[in-house]
């Protein structure tokens, strides 16, 4: 089984802690998914990934539920199980 070292939110400091706070702010809740934590050793990359999510899924006129449903449908069409 593969293992990727991460910095969990409760142990984060500096830029990584700042990015976790940014994720909580734009995501609307304090939970940080494991897929985000995979980038914790590269906080600049983690911030860019979160920003792309923010622009593509969390911003705009449609409800979040509608955007999530659309993203799930597209993932299914692309045979993406995540």
N, C-alpha and C positions, 0 to 999 in steps of 0.2 A: 504494500500500500504506500502511495506517495505521501509525503509530508512537506508542508510549506510552513516555515517559521513565520509567525505573525506577532504583532503587538496588539493585545486586546485593549479595548477602550479604557478599562480601569487602570492599565499600566502605561498608557501613552503619555508622552510629554512633548513639549515643543511643538514643532510643525504638525506632527502626527496627531496630537491632541487637538490642535486647532482645526484640522481637517475633520476629525470625528465630530467636533462641535458644529462645524459647517454642515455635515451630513444630517445631524439631528435637526438643525434649523430648517434646511430645505426639505427634508423628508417628513418633518412634522412629528417625529417621535424619536426617543433616544436610542432605540435599538439599531445596532449596526450589524448588517448581515455578514456572514462569513465571506461571501464573495467580495465584499468591500475590504474586509480585514486582510485578505490575501495581498492587497497592495500597500499594507501598512508600513513596510520597510522602504517604500518609495512614495512618501506623502505627496510629492508633486504629481505623480501619475494618478494617485488615488483622488486628488482634488480634481484633476481633469476628467476622470471617469465619472465622478459624481456630478460635475458640471454638465457633462454631455447628457446624463440622465435627467438632470434638472431641465435642460432645454428641450429634450425630446419627449419627456413623459410628464413632467410636473408643471410646466409652464403652459399657458394658453387658456382658451375659453372653455374647452370641453372638461367635463368632470374627470376626476382622477380615475373613477371606476371605468369610465368609457375608454380612457387611454390605456389602462391596465388590460381591459378586455381585448382591445385592438392589439396590444403587444403580445398577449397570450395567443391570439389567433395567428399572428404572423410567425411566432415561434413554432407553433404547431405545423404551419405550412412549410416551414424550413426544416422540420424534423429536429428541432432544438428542444431537448428535454429539460433544460434549465428553466 
